[in-house]
Amino acid sequence: MNRRQFLAAASSVSLVAHLDKLAWATQAPNLTLLDVQRGSDRFQIDFGTPEGYRTAAWMLRDIRANRVGVPKVEMLQLAARTQSVLAEHHAYTVFEITSGLRTHHTNSVTEGAARNSRHLPDENGQFYAMDIKPIGVNIDQLAKTLQYPAFGGVGVYRSHVHFDIREYATQWRSKK
């Protein structure tokens, strides 16, 4: 994808306000490619295509409520960049999705979930967080790579890493 194609895609998905934070993304190879699994489903997704984006949204659905939301493209781009960096410096990894979209009901019955979770959809159905387990690298390597762009939230848990898109950088490590 060249710069012009990226900018056209970005404007169509309301990224224009955040392009300054994504300056690194225009130079990253395979910016729209993700290798993810959830349960027995595994897909290598190009979320830069309409079909690929729909597949990413489906993989990040609220399974309990059987609801598909609208994943923030910046979140998908951060995941893709992270997979690329990990492959270059550590090992190829597949991201096992443990959580994406959560309805208010699902969030209310999820142990330890924040009331204002970034997994919750906004008024347009868009959500801003993923929980993933890396297959092929350890959780600390994944967390360090996700923290590199210095925006968004990264939480390290014993079994997974949470990351989200927000206006400021924050990090935490669970005691559980």
Buried (B, 14 or more C-beta within 10 A) or exposed (E): BEEEEBBEBBEEBEBEEBBEBBEEBBEBEBBBBBBBBBEEEEBEBBBBEEEBBEBBBBBBBBBEBEBBBBBBBBBBBBBBBBBBBBBEEBEEBBBBBBBBBBBEEBBEEBEEBEEEBBBBBEEEEBBBBBBBBBBBBEBEBBBBBBBEBEBBBBBBBEEBBBBBBEEEEEEEEEEE
